[in-house]
Amino acid sequence: MAITAGNVSSTNSAISWSHNNDGDFLVVGYAAHNDGPGGPATYNGVSMTEEADMSVGAANPRCKVWSLVSPASGVNTIAGITSGNAAKSSGVAVSYSGVDPTTPTRTPTVVDAAAAATSFSDSVTTVADDWVVEFTSITHDPNANPIGHGAGETERVEDGGTDFAHGWSAIADKVAVGTSTTTSSDWVNSTGHDHCLLPIIPAAAAGGGTPIHYYRRRHMVA
């Protein structure tokens, strides 16, 4: 079963927001400046799984990524996140369908508090037909300089804190074609950046597997 992307949502001034889920897997990323983000994030009151912690480095931004299998459908609230300055924070979320409910993700590539730069290119271990969900956060002025993405990537959502010099983040994704998949992002300037490449695994196709053959024994009467 192929993975597909669905509804998206974001916030640039709050630590909770509404998301209209139309999928079977939810990815949430949050970027804060100086303080946070804490968690765990919740959706409809259900705790999400922390996939990446990029909040321990000495430089900003400070970020985390969470996921949830089988999230409630419809409009519900993403909450549970703590941050000392919501005006310098941003949250982004994307719903996906067709994700394996038992083993939804592989080990991500995580870079915390990288130095000032204008781009990154990184890779993560994948299997063909995985989707690599790329969460990127930077500290810069996004009004003039939004985040760009590399070949084969589709950006789903991008937003930034109302104090636009801080906590700008985006989610993009790319279909894997082999055992290693590379994604990249670029921007004009920043004082620091974080990124997480999270492979999500497609559900097995219905009707797959090895067929079972049944044989009827014949009884011979002497």
Secondary structure, 3 states (H helix, E strand, C coil): CCCEEEEEEEECCCCCEEEEECCCEEEEEEEECCCCCECCCEECCEECEEEEEECCCCCCCEEEEEEEECCCCEEEEEECCECCCHHHCEEEEEEEECECCCCCECCCEEEEEECCCCEEEEEEECCCCCEEEEEEEECCCCCCCCCEECCCCEEEEEECCCCCCCCEEEEEEEECCCCEEEEEEECCCCCCEEEEEEEECECCCCCCCCCCCCCCCCCCCC
